[in-house]
Amino acid sequence: MKNFGLIGKNISYSFSRTYFTEKFKKENIEAEYQNFDLDNLKEFRDVIKETPNLQGLNVTIPYKQEIISFLDDLAPEAKEIGAVNTINVNGNKLIGYNTDYIGFSESLKPFLKEHHKKALILGTGGASKAVAYALKNFSIDYKFVSRSSGEGKLGYDDLSEKIMKEYSLIINTTPVGTYPDVDAHPEIPFKFITSQHLVYDLIYNPRTTKLMARALAKGATVTDGLKMLELQAESAWKIWTK
């Protein structure tokens, strides 16, 4: 029996286990996918040692950057992005990849309009780096938004009417608003949101986050992160089985 799994923290809600378990069943694949919920990434070595016939792993919050120091090699994109969400186990070698940027790029494409020239990326974690890499490939300028400004980042208090008008693509890469905390949302000034805006929330549970609902009420186009997840999962599967 081949083994696959997800590395993360507080991941009982995770999409990946359900997705791959259903995939294995549907396609008659002899494999199991399990969650490895780690309080500390030092436990990662035990996962590798104690899981027989381990073929591949996904990595989620909060370990997408920290995991790099445990790996033997990185694919060029993962190296450039500085974050890993997929690990291929090749004998004793652990090779890190990033399929988040593929999932994000392909799911964003159908929504992009000519005027989406500049983007605000909410958050500075591992997922934000994959989003930035994808936007670069689309030749879309971007700025990171964090709770405090500095080092090339804007703070939420810096989001003036001028900035909000200029940056018509807004991508939430933070976990703010994820179930069960469904009334929370990043503190952007919704009064400046218009029908010109596209708001992409990487969260997929709930399917309509508070951020999306409030942007929608102002006439914006909105989308959640489910399609991105499906696309990145399929890309991970190709890496594991190539």
Number of C-alpha atoms within 10 A of each C-alpha: 10 14 16 25 22 24 26 23 18 14 17 11 13 14 16 21 20 12 15 21 15 12 13 14 12 9 8 9 12 10 17 16 20 16 20 20 16 17 11 10 17 11 12 17 10 10 15 15 9 9 13 12 14 22 19 24 26 27 24 21 17 16 20 23 20 13 20 22 8 14 15 11 16 20 12 12 17 25 15 13 21 20 27 31 29 28 29 23 19 12 9 8 12 20 20 30 27 30 25 28 26 21 24 25 21 15 22 18 10 8 14 13 12 5 12 18 17 20 23 24 27 25 21 17 17 24 28 23 25 28 24 22 21 21 21 12 11 13 11 14 14 18 16 20 25 18 14 12 14 9 7 9 19 19 16 17 14 15 18 13 13 9 13 23 16 16 23 21 25 23 22 27 23 22 17 20 23 20 16 10 13 15 12 15 18 19 13 20 15 13 11 16 23 18 13 17 26 27 24 23 26 25 23 19 18 15 16 19 26 20 23 23 13 17 24 20 13 17 15 20 18 21 23 22 22 19 17 23 23 17 20 25 23 17 18 22 18 10 15 17 9 5
